[in-house]
């Protein structure tokens, strides 16, 4: 059953349909040409490209991989009494099992000569660490079960001690990490409780007389105990020597108990004196915890944190250019707005996309905010283009009406995800509402009608989609209110025509701004 599970996990992890790999599949290459359109990359003639090792997994696959890591780590502990290393064979898969269009004809020997690793881990660093933390809670429960049979099980105390050493060593290693606020940091905070529970179990066993006392003098204790206890322990160990081939943790823990009682104590007392115990404990901890693997994980996570900080700072430039482009469109400066939008495209393609190619998980957050702002600006620019000519030089100050055209998802130059496109589309309704108020003050009823028809069409289209991703549902509510306000503006313009009033006043702009402010505050 374990072999079938390993095969199922590998087939699932290597399936490109289980990833949201928009960055590497059909997205932009690094750089942008003179016209501002990136070169497309993605599937080649050899078939769909393999998923990037750091591509975001769909649905709850990442949580399942954490459970798989916990299961393999627990099995490894029962067999060896140590923490499973991150480069264990069960976690590695050959690149030959996931050919891409570029490397389909490349052999493993060629990859080795070129310095490209021939294997990769099916777990991310975060999944491995989460699995190790979950293992510690399992060891806490396992220790309680073993300690319940301490009088009849000669290896119970040693098993609890080894579990305590694993949890203590893992906590010491993870203290070196600089976790930012997130799921992994919250799970790490609970690690100390597992260690406390193990220490409590050992203390209660000592109070009960199991450690070096009545009925348990030979149960893996470093204390000499009385003679009867040692004799019973030696007799039990000799009886257990014939069962080592079962592959259970008993054989490993029995050998460890012998070393502690017979070899280690004498050797370190003779050669290193009183300081030998500390050296032995340090050596034993290095064996139990894969320190080199954790050091490599820490180095990679520190590098990814540096990439994240650089991306957040760079996103400000792209988002600022897109926001200023929208302001320029409201002023009627279409030429400057187009220049700013091209500047945003180059910032994304040349500065942000290289970071995402290395770390695709950074696509959310700040980067998605830039893309939504870019979508909003491009949609507003296209929507404002006049119906009489399409040269983009109209200042929207005459009688020419906006075209009312909405760019489709595949017409944008940058690789925008469906969530980002829908978010920018909903934000467009607020800009159209502000434009409608400006045209209403000039009694341009036809332009206001175009605004109303556009927002109403967007609202109906989004409602027909059904369940929307992310925060789009909140934005759809704002869009619904925008349609109601525009209907009120049309009614007020009709009253002006009927009564001959010259003044136009509407709360459309103030209420729209308030709704958007509340939405940003909730986000």
C-alpha positions as CSV (number, residue, x, y, z in Angstrom):
1,X,0.0,0.0,0.0
2,X,2.9,2.4,0.7
3,X,4.3,1.7,-2.7
4,X,1.0,2.5,-4.3
5,X,0.8,5.7,-2.3
6,X,4.2,6.7,-3.5
7,X,3.3,6.1,-7.1
8,X,0.0,8.0,-6.7
9,X,1.8,11.0,-5.2
10,X,4.4,11.1,-7.9
11,X,1.9,10.9,-10.7
12,X,-0.2,13.7,-9.1
13,X,2.8,16.0,-8.4
14,X,4.2,15.6,-11.9
15,X,0.8,16.3,-13.6
16,X,0.9,19.8,-15.0
17,X,-2.9,20.1,-14.7
18,X,-2.4,20.3,-10.9
19,X,-0.6,23.7,-11.0
20,X,-1.5,27.3,-11.7
21,X,1.7,27.8,-13.7
22,X,0.6,30.9,-15.6
23,X,4.0,32.4,-15.2
24,X,5.8,29.7,-17.2
25,X,2.9,28.4,-19.3
26,X,2.0,30.7,-22.1
27,X,3.2,33.8,-20.4
28,X,5.8,36.5,-21.1
29,X,9.4,35.8,-21.6
30,X,11.9,38.0,-19.8
31,X,12.0,41.3,-21.7
32,X,9.7,43.1,-24.0
33,X,10.1,44.2,-27.6
34,X,9.9,47.6,-29.1
35,X,6.1,47.5,-29.5
36,X,5.6,46.6,-25.9
37,X,4.4,43.0,-26.5
38,X,6.3,40.2,-24.8
39,X,7.4,37.0,-26.6
40,X,5.2,34.1,-25.7
41,X,6.5,31.0,-24.1
42,X,4.8,27.8,-23.0
43,X,4.1,24.6,-24.7
44,X,6.4,23.4,-27.3
45,X,6.2,20.8,-30.1
46,X,7.1,18.1,-27.6
47,X,3.9,18.6,-25.6
48,X,2.9,20.5,-22.5
49,X,5.8,21.8,-20.5
50,X,6.5,20.2,-17.1
51,X,5.4,22.3,-14.1
52,X,7.9,24.5,-12.4
53,X,9.0,23.1,-9.0
54,X,7.8,26.3,-7.3
55,X,4.6,26.7,-9.2
56,X,1.5,27.1,-7.0
57,X,-0.4,23.9,-6.5
58,X,-4.2,23.9,-7.2
59,X,-6.9,23.3,-4.6
60,X,-5.6,21.7,-1.4
61,X,-2.8,19.6,-3.0
62,X,-0.2,21.4,-0.9
63,X,-1.9,20.4,2.3
64,X,-2.0,16.8,1.1
65,X,1.7,16.9,0.4
66,X,2.3,18.1,3.9
67,X,0.3,15.0,5.2
68,X,2.4,12.8,2.9
69,X,5.6,14.3,4.3
70,X,4.4,13.7,7.8
71,X,3.6,10.1,7.0
72,X,7.0,9.4,5.5
73,X,8.7,11.1,8.4
74,X,6.8,9.0,10.9
75,X,7.7,5.8,9.1
76,X,11.3,6.9,9.0
77,X,11.3,7.6,12.7
78,X,9.8,4.2,13.5
79,X,12.5,2.5,11.5
80,X,15.6,4.6,12.3
81,X,14.8,6.8,15.2
82,X,15.9,9.9,13.3
83,X,14.3,12.8,11.4
84,X,13.9,12.1,7.7
85,X,16.2,14.4,5.6
86,X,14.7,16.7,2.9
87,X,16.7,14.9,0.2
88,X,15.5,11.4,1.1
89,X,15.1,9.1,-1.9
90,X,11.3,8.9,-1.3
91,X,11.1,12.6,-1.9
92,X,13.2,12.8,-5.1
93,X,12.1,12.2,-8.6
94,X,14.2,12.2,-11.8
95,X,13.8,14.9,-14.4
96,X,13.6,12.1,-16.9
97,X,10.1,11.4,-15.6
98,X,8.9,14.9,-16.6
99,X,10.3,15.7,-20.1
100,X,9.8,19.2,-21.5
101,X,9.9,20.5,-25.0
102,X,13.4,21.9,-24.4
103,X,14.9,18.9,-22.6
104,X,13.1,16.0,-24.2
105,X,16.2,14.9,-26.0
106,X,18.6,15.7,-23.1
107,X,19.9,12.7,-21.3
108,X,20.7,12.6,-17.6
109,X,24.4,12.4,-18.5
110,X,24.2,15.6,-20.5
111,X,22.3,17.3,-17.6
112,X,25.0,16.2,-15.2
113,X,27.8,17.5,-17.4
114,X,26.0,20.8,-17.8
115,X,25.6,21.2,-14.0
116,X,21.8,21.0,-14.1
117,X,20.5,18.7,-11.3
118,X,19.0,15.5,-12.6
119,X,16.6,15.1,-9.7
120,X,14.1,17.4,-7.9
121,X,12.1,17.1,-4.8
122,X,8.4,16.5,-5.0
123,X,8.0,18.6,-1.8
124,X,8.5,22.3,-1.4
125,X,10.6,23.5,1.5
126,X,7.5,24.8,3.2
127,X,5.7,21.5,2.8
128,X,8.7,19.6,4.3
129,X,8.9,21.9,7.3
130,X,5.2,21.7,7.9
131,X,5.3,17.9,7.7
132,X,8.2,17.8,10.2
133,X,6.2,20.0,12.6
134,X,3.2,17.8,12.3
135,X,5.5,14.8,13.0
136,X,6.4,16.3,16.3
137,X,2.7,16.4,17.4
138,X,2.4,12.8,16.3
139,X,5.5,11.9,18.3
140,X,4.0,13.5,21.4
141,X,1.0,11.2,21.0
142,X,3.2,8.2,20.2
143,X,5.2,8.8,23.4
144,X,2.1,8.8,25.5
145,X,1.1,5.4,24.0
146,X,4.5,3.9,24.6
147,X,4.8,5.3,28.1
148,X,1.5,3.6,29.0
149,X,3.3,0.3,28.7
150,X,6.6,1.3,30.3
151,X,6.6,-1.6,32.8
152,X,6.1,-4.3,30.2
153,X,8.0,-2.6,27.3
154,X,11.7,-2.3,28.0
155,X,12.2,0.1,25.1
156,X,9.4,2.5,26.0
157,X,11.5,5.0,27.9
158,X,14.2,4.9,25.2
159,X,11.5,5.5,22.5
160,X,10.2,8.5,24.4
161,X,13.7,9.9,24.9
162,X,14.5,9.5,21.2
163,X,11.2,11.3,20.3
164,X,12.1,14.0,22.8
165,X,15.6,14.4,21.1
166,X,14.0,14.6,17.7
167,X,11.6,17.3,18.7
168,X,14.2,19.2,20.7
169,X,16.7,19.1,17.8
170,X,14.0,20.2,15.3
171,X,13.0,23.2,17.5
172,X,16.7,24.2,17.8
173,X,17.1,24.1,14.1
174,X,14.0,26.0,13.3
175,X,15.0,28.8,15.8
176,X,17.5,29.8,13.1
177,X,14.7,30.6,10.6
178,X,13.2,34.0,10.2
179,X,9.6,33.1,9.5
180,X,7.3,35.9,8.4
181,X,3.6,35.9,9.5
182,X,1.8,33.0,7.8
183,X,0.6,29.4,8.2
184,X,4.1,28.1,8.7
185,X,4.9,30.6,11.5
186,X,1.7,29.7,13.3
187,X,2.5,26.0,13.1
188,X,6.0,26.6,14.3
189,X,4.6,28.4,17.4
190,X,2.9,25.2,18.5
191,X,6.1,23.2,18.3
192,X,7.2,24.1,21.8
193,X,4.0,22.5,23.2
194,X,4.9,19.1,21.7
195,X,8.3,19.3,23.4
196,X,6.8,20.3,26.7
197,X,4.5,17.3,26.5
198,X,7.4,14.9,25.9
199,X,9.4,16.4,28.8
200,X,6.3,16.0,31.0
201,X,6.0,12.4,30.1
202,X,9.6,11.7,30.9
203,X,9.3,13.5,34.2
204,X,6.2,11.6,35.2
205,X,7.9,8.3,34.3
206,X,10.7,9.2,36.6
207,X,8.3,10.1,39.4
208,X,6.6,6.8,38.9
209,X,9.9,5.0,39.4
210,X,10.3,3.7,35.9
211,X,13.5,5.6,35.2
212,X,16.3,4.0,37.2
213,X,13.9,2.9,39.9
214,X,11.7,0.0,40.8
215,X,10.6,-2.1,37.9
216,X,12.5,-0.1,35.3
217,X,16.2,0.2,36.1
218,X,17.3,-1.0,32.7
219,X,14.8,0.9,30.5
220,X,17.2,3.0,28.6
221,X,18.3,5.0,31.6
222,X,21.7,6.5,31.9
223,X,21.5,6.0,35.7
224,X,23.1,2.8,37.1
225,X,20.1,1.8,39.2
226,X,20.2,-1.2,41.4
227,X,21.7,-4.5,40.4
228,X,18.4,-6.3,40.0
229,X,17.1,-3.7,37.6
230,X,20.3,-3.9,35.4
231,X,20.2,-7.7,35.3
232,X,16.6,-7.7,34.2
233,X,17.3,-5.2,31.5
234,X,20.3,-7.2,30.2
235,X,18.2,-10.4,30.1
236,X,15.4,-8.6,28.3
237,X,17.9,-7.2,25.7
238,X,19.4,-10.6,25.1
239,X,15.9,-11.9,24.5
240,X,15.2,-9.2,22.0
241,X,18.4,-9.8,19.9
242,X,16.6,-12.4,17.8
243,X,13.9,-10.0,16.6
244,X,16.1,-7.3,15.0
245,X,15.2,-8.3,11.4
246,X,11.6,-7.3,11.8
247,X,12.4,-3.7,10.6
248,X,10.6,-2.2,13.7
249,X,11.9,0.6,15.8
250,X,12.6,-1.9,18.6
251,X,15.8,-3.2,17.0
252,X,17.2,0.3,16.5
253,X,16.3,1.6,19.9
254,X,17.7,-1.6,21.6
255,X,21.1,-1.0,19.9
256,X,21.0,2.6,20.9
257,X,20.3,1.6,24.5
258,X,23.2,-0.7,24.6
259,X,25.6,2.0,23.3
260,X,24.4,4.4,25.9
261,X,24.8,1.9,28.8
262,X,27.9,0.0,27.8
263,X,30.1,1.8,25.3
264,X,29.4,5.5,25.2
265,X,29.6,6.2,28.9
266,X,32.9,4.3,29.3
267,X,34.5,5.7,26.2
268,X,33.7,9.3,26.9
269,X,34.6,9.0,30.6
270,X,38.1,7.6,29.7
271,X,39.0,9.8,26.7
272,X,37.2,13.1,27.2
273,X,36.4,13.2,30.9
274,X,33.5,15.1,32.3
275,X,33.0,17.1,29.0
276,X,32.5,14.0,27.1
277,X,28.7,13.8,27.8
278,X,28.1,17.2,26.1
279,X,30.2,16.1,23.1
280,X,28.3,12.9,22.9
281,X,25.0,14.7,23.0
282,X,26.0,17.1,20.3
283,X,27.2,14.2,18.1
284,X,24.0,12.3,18.7
285,X,21.9,15.3,17.8
286,X,23.8,15.8,14.5
287,X,22.9,12.2,13.7
288,X,19.2,12.6,14.6
289,X,18.7,15.9,12.8
290,X,19.8,16.5,9.2
291,X,21.6,19.8,9.9
292,X,22.9,20.2,6.4
293,X,19.5,19.8,4.9
294,X,18.0,22.5,7.2
295,X,20.9,24.8,6.5
296,X,20.2,24.5,2.7
297,X,16.5,25.1,3.3
298,X,17.2,28.2,5.3
299,X,19.5,29.6,2.6
300,X,16.8,29.1,0.0
301,X,14.1,30.6,2.1
302,X,16.3,33.7,2.9
303,X,16.9,34.1,-0.8
304,X,13.1,33.9,-1.5
305,X,12.4,36.5,1.2
306,X,14.9,38.8,-0.5
307,X,13.2,38.3,-3.8
308,X,9.8,39.1,-2.1
309,X,11.1,42.3,-0.7
310,X,12.5,43.4,-4.1
311,X,9.3,42.6,-5.8
312,X,7.2,44.6,-3.3
313,X,9.4,47.6,-3.8
314,X,9.3,47.3,-7.6
315,X,5.6,46.8,-7.7
316,X,5.1,50.3,-6.4
317,X,6.6,51.8,-9.6
318,X,4.3,49.8,-11.9
319,X,1.2,50.4,-9.9
320,X,2.0,54.1,-9.7
321,X,2.3,54.4,-13.5
322,X,-1.0,52.6,-14.0
323,X,-2.8,54.8,-11.5
324,X,-1.4,58.0,-13.0
325,X,-2.5,56.8,-16.4
326,X,-6.1,56.6,-15.1
327,X,-5.8,60.2,-13.7
328,X,-4.5,61.3,-17.1
329,X,-7.5,59.8,-18.9
330,X,-9.9,61.7,-16.6
331,X,-8.0,64.9,-17.6
332,X,-8.4,64.0,-21.3
333,X,-4.6,63.4,-21.9
334,X,-4.8,60.1,-23.7
335,X,-1.3,60.3,-25.2
336,X,0.3,60.6,-21.8
337,X,-1.9,57.9,-20.4
338,X,-0.8,55.5,-23.1
339,X,2.8,56.3,-22.4
340,X,2.3,55.6,-18.7
341,X,0.6,52.3,-19.5
342,X,3.5,51.2,-21.7
343,X,5.8,52.2,-18.8
344,X,3.8,49.9,-16.6
345,X,4.1,47.0,-19.1
346,X,7.9,47.4,-19.3
347,X,8.2,47.4,-15.5
348,X,6.2,44.2,-15.3
349,X,8.0,42.5,-18.1
350,X,11.6,43.5,-17.4
351,X,11.6,43.9,-13.6
352,X,8.9,41.8,-12.1
353,X,8.5,38.8,-14.4
354,X,12.2,37.7,-13.9
355,X,11.4,37.5,-10.2
356,X,8.3,35.5,-10.8
357,X,10.0,33.1,-13.1
358,X,12.3,32.2,-10.2
359,X,9.6,32.3,-7.5
360,X,6.1,31.8,-9.0
361,X,4.4,31.8,-5.6
362,X,5.0,35.6,-5.4
363,X,2.4,36.2,-8.1
364,X,-0.3,37.0,-5.5
365,X,-0.4,40.1,-3.3
366,X,1.5,43.1,-4.5
367,X,2.0,41.8,-8.1
368,X,-1.7,41.0,-8.5
369,X,-2.5,44.5,-7.3
370,X,-0.3,45.9,-10.1
371,X,-1.9,43.7,-12.7
372,X,-5.4,44.7,-11.6
373,X,-4.5,48.4,-11.8
374,X,-3.0,47.8,-15.3
375,X,-6.1,46.0,-16.5
376,X,-8.3,48.8,-15.2
377,X,-6.1,51.4,-17.0
378,X,-6.1,49.5,-20.3
379,X,-9.8,48.9,-20.2
380,X,-10.6,52.5,-19.4
381,X,-8.2,53.7,-22.1
382,X,-9.9,51.5,-24.7
383,X,-13.4,52.3,-23.5
384,X,-12.8,56.0,-23.9
385,X,-11.6,55.9,-27.5
386,X,-14.1,57.9,-29.6
387,X,-16.5,56.2,-32.0
388,X,-15.7,58.6,-34.9
389,X,-11.9,58.0,-35.0
390,X,-9.5,55.6,-33.3
391,X,-6.3,57.6,-33.4
392,X,-6.3,58.0,-29.6
393,X,-5.8,61.8,-29.8
394,X,-9.3,62.8,-28.7
395,X,-9.5,64.8,-25.5
396,X,-13.1,63.7,-24.9
397,X,-14.1,67.4,-24.6
398,X,-16.3,67.5,-27.7
399,X,-19.5,65.7,-28.7
400,X,-17.8,62.5,-29.6
401,X,-19.0,59.6,-27.5
402,X,-16.8,56.8,-25.9
403,X,-16.7,53.7,-27.9
404,X,-17.8,51.6,-24.9
405,X,-15.6,48.7,-26.0
406,X,-14.3,46.4,-23.4
407,X,-11.0,44.6,-24.0
408,X,-11.2,40.9,-23.7
409,X,-8.8,38.9,-21.5
410,X,-6.7,37.6,-24.4
411,X,-6.3,41.1,-25.9
412,X,-4.1,42.3,-23.1
413,X,-0.3,42.3,-23.7
414,X,0.7,41.1,-20.2
415,X,-0.1,37.6,-18.8
416,X,-3.2,38.4,-16.7
417,X,-4.9,35.7,-14.7
418,X,-8.7,35.5,-14.9
419,X,-9.0,36.7,-11.2
420,X,-6.9,39.8,-12.0
421,X,-8.9,40.5,-15.1
422,X,-12.2,40.3,-13.3
423,X,-10.9,42.5,-10.5
424,X,-9.8,45.2,-12.9
425,X,-13.1,44.9,-14.8
426,X,-15.0,45.5,-11.6
427,X,-12.8,48.5,-10.7
428,X,-13.5,49.9,-14.2
429,X,-17.1,50.6,-13.1
430,X,-15.9,53.2,-10.6
431,X,-13.9,55.1,-13.2
432,X,-16.9,55.0,-15.6
433,X,-19.1,56.3,-12.8
434,X,-16.7,59.3,-12.3
435,X,-16.7,59.9,-16.0
436,X,-20.5,59.8,-16.1
437,X,-20.7,62.5,-13.4
438,X,-18.3,64.7,-15.3
439,X,-20.3,64.3,-18.5
440,X,-23.5,64.9,-16.6
441,X,-22.4,68.3,-15.4
442,X,-22.2,69.2,-19.2
443,X,-25.6,67.7,-19.8
444,X,-24.2,65.1,-22.1
445,X,-27.0,62.6,-21.7
446,X,-25.8,60.4,-24.5
447,X,-22.4,59.9,-22.8
448,X,-24.1,59.1,-19.5
449,X,-26.3,56.5,-21.2
450,X,-23.2,54.8,-22.6
451,X,-21.8,54.7,-19.1
452,X,-25.0,53.2,-17.7
453,X,-25.2,50.6,-20.5
454,X,-21.6,49.6,-20.0
455,X,-21.9,49.1,-16.2
456,X,-25.2,47.3,-16.6
457,X,-23.8,44.9,-19.1
458,X,-20.8,44.2,-16.9
459,X,-23.0,43.6,-13.9
460,X,-25.2,41.1,-15.8
461,X,-22.2,39.3,-17.3
462,X,-20.6,38.8,-13.9
463,X,-23.9,37.7,-12.3
464,X,-24.2,35.0,-15.1
465,X,-20.8,33.6,-14.2
466,X,-22.0,32.6,-10.8
467,X,-19.4,32.1,-8.1
468,X,-16.5,34.5,-8.6
469,X,-12.9,34.0,-7.3
470,X,-11.2,36.1,-4.6
471,X,-12.7,39.4,-3.6
472,X,-14.7,39.8,-6.8
473,X,-17.9,39.3,-5.0
474,X,-17.4,42.4,-2.9
475,X,-16.6,44.4,-6.0
476,X,-19.7,43.1,-7.7
477,X,-21.8,44.6,-4.9
478,X,-20.1,47.9,-5.5
479,X,-20.8,47.5,-9.3
480,X,-24.5,47.0,-8.5
481,X,-24.6,50.2,-6.5
482,X,-22.8,52.0,-9.3
483,X,-25.6,50.9,-11.7
484,X,-28.3,52.3,-9.4
485,X,-26.5,55.6,-9.1
486,X,-26.1,56.0,-12.8
487,X,-29.8,55.3,-13.2
488,X,-30.4,58.1,-10.7
489,X,-28.1,60.4,-12.8
490,X,-30.1,59.6,-15.9
491,X,-33.3,60.4,-14.0
492,X,-31.9,63.8,-12.9
493,X,-30.8,64.7,-16.4
494,X,-34.4,63.9,-17.6
495,X,-35.8,66.2,-14.9
496,X,-33.5,68.9,-16.0
497,X,-34.8,68.7,-19.5
498,X,-38.4,68.6,-18.3
499,X,-38.1,71.5,-15.8
500,X,-35.5,73.6,-17.6
501,X,-33.1,73.5,-14.6
502,X,-29.5,74.4,-15.4
503,X,-27.8,73.0,-12.3
504,X,-26.8,69.4,-12.0
505,X,-25.9,67.8,-8.7
506,X,-25.3,64.1,-8.0
507,X,-23.9,62.1,-5.1
508,X,-22.7,59.4,-7.5
509,X,-19.0,60.3,-7.2
510,X,-18.9,60.8,-3.4
511,X,-20.7,57.5,-2.7
512,X,-18.6,55.6,-5.2
513,X,-15.4,56.9,-3.6
514,X,-16.8,55.9,-0.1
515,X,-17.6,52.4,-1.3
516,X,-14.2,51.9,-2.8
517,X,-12.6,53.2,0.4
518,X,-14.6,50.8,2.6
519,X,-13.6,48.0,0.2
520,X,-9.9,48.7,0.5
521,X,-10.2,49.0,4.2
522,X,-11.8,45.5,4.4
523,X,-9.0,44.1,2.2
